Amino acid sequence: MSIKRIAFIGSRKLAEPAHNEAAKLFYHVAKTCAELGHILRSGGASGADYIAELAYFDAINATTADPDQVEIYVPWKNFQATRGINNPLHHLHVIPSDPVLVQRANEMVYNTHPNPRALSQGALKLHSRNMNQVFGLDLNTPIDLCICWTEHGIKSGGTASAITLCERNNIPVFNLGQPNAQNVLDALNNYFGY
């Protein structure tokens, strides 16, 4: 089996108590991917991002994964720190800074977001880092697949931009927030050939 680059992204709502079982499933899928050697791309946000990053952190601590498998793109220094989130992988956070690539990522947002002119500077940075999650720091190294969680499987928030970008580039998206998560797990297993 070849190593895959996987964007683990999704709604902050996954951290809410009402979604505890979905969070456990998301964690399990991420940890399994970590242990199989797949590369995590994520965004350092609370909810789905944090749960996937915690799964990779736990696998790294258990020496069943390596820090080189982690790419976390954040929009600014100390992202989420003001919300009291202590991300155990904070030392691996990358802030895209090359002005040419930042401009290119912003242009990608303008071509993906339904109302980009309404975005504040902070929101633009958040959406811009989603472009890195899908295409890497160089914006030229796409993920192989996206595993995400959105409530009821509906594209919403910043995750919607990343999902749309995947769909436009024929990158498979597996949304564990769909009403029947087992069908999504079966499709994911088929994708990996289990």
N, C-alpha and C positions, 0 to 999 in steps of 0.2 A: 504494500500500500504506500502510495506516495504521500509525502508531507503536504498538508494543505494550509493555506493562509485563510483564517476564518475571522470575520468580524462578529464579535459577540456584542450586541448592542440592544437597546430597547428602552422601555418606559421606566421612569423613576417609580411608578406605581407598583412595580414588582416587589419593592421592599415593604409594601403595606401588609399588615397582618391578614387581610382578606385574601391575599395571594400567596400565602405561606407554602402551600403544596406546589404551586407553579414555580416558586423560587427554588424549592428543593430540587425539582426536576431540572431547572435551568442550570443550577450548580452542578448537578450530577453529569449532565451532558458536557459542560465546560471542563470538569475535572477529567472525565474520560478522554476528551480531546487533548488535554494537556499531557496525560499519561501516554497517549499514542504518539506524542511528538509534534502535534499540530501547532501552528503559530497563532497566537491570540492577537487580534487587533481590537482595540476598544477605545473608550473616550474618557475614562476617569470619572464618570458621573455616578450619582447615587442610583440605586435601583439595579436594573439589569447589568449595566457595565460593572458596577462594584461587585455584584455576585459572581460574575464570570472571572473577574480579576482575583477575587478571593479564592476561587477554585484553583486557579493557576498558582497563586501564592502557596496554597496548601500542598499542591503537588510538588512545587519547588522545594518546600520545607521537608517533604517526605523523600526528596531526591528521586522522584519519579518524573520530574520535568526539570527544565533548565531555564534560567532567566533570559537566555537568548531567544526563547520562544515567545517573548512578550514585546508588543509594540502598543503603547498607550499614548494616544495623541490628546493633548489638552489645550484649551484655548489661551490660557494665561497661567502664570506662576501661582502656586497655592490654590489652584482651582479646587473647589469644594471645601477648602479648609474653613471658610467662613460659615459653612453649614455644620461644622463639627465632625466631618467625615475624615477619619484617619485612614487613608488608603495604604495598605501595607506595601504596595508596589510603587509608592510615590517617587522613589529614587529612580524608577525607570520611565517616568513621564517625559514626553518629548513635546516641546512647544515649537511648532513650525515657525521658522524665522526668516528663511530666505525670501527677500522681498518679491522676487520674480515668481516663486512658487506660491507664496501667500496670495499674490494678485491673481494667479491662475486658479487657485482654489476658490477665491471670491467670485471669479467669473463663472466657475462651475456651479456655485450656489445660485447665481443669477439665472442660470439656465435650468435649474432644478426646482427651486422654491416657487410656490404659486404666487407669492407676493413679496419678492425680495426687497423692494423699495421701502417696505414697511418695517424692515428689520433694523433694530438699533445696532450700534457698533458691537456691543456684547453678543447679541443674538447672531450677527453675521459671523463673528469669530467662532461661536458654537457650531453653526452650520458648516463653516469652512473646515473645521477640524473633522467633521463627518466625511468630507471629501478625502481627507488623509486616511481615515479608517478604511475606506473602500479602495483607494489607489496608492496608499503608502506615502511616505515622506516625500518621495520624488514625484508623486502623482502619476507614476508610470509603472507601478507594480501592483496590479489588481489582486484583490482577494479571490479565492476560489469559490467561496460560498459565504453566506451570511446566515447566522443563527441568531434570531432575535425574539423578543417578547414584547408584544403590544396588547393592551387590553382588548379582549374579544377578537384579536387578530386584525384590528382596524389600524391602518396606517395613520399615525398621528404624531404631532410634535416633531422634534428634530430627527427622530427615527424615520419619519416618513421621507425625508430628503434622502437618507442613505438607502432606504428600500427602493425608492424611485430610481436612484442612480444605478443600483444593482439591476433592476428590471430593464433599464435602457441599455445596459451593457451585457445582457444575457448571463448575469451572475445569479445562480440559484439562491433563493431566499427560503428559509425554513422558519416560520413564525410559530413558536411554541405557545403563543397566546390564542391560537385558533381554538374554536369551541371543542374540537376533538383533537387534543394534543397527541393521542396515540397514532392517529393517521400521519401526523407530521413526523413523529419518531420513526414510524415505519418507512416513510419516504427518505428520511435522513439515513437510516440503516441501509436502504437500497442504494443511496448515493455512495456510501462508503463501501458497499459490497459485503456487508455482514450477513 
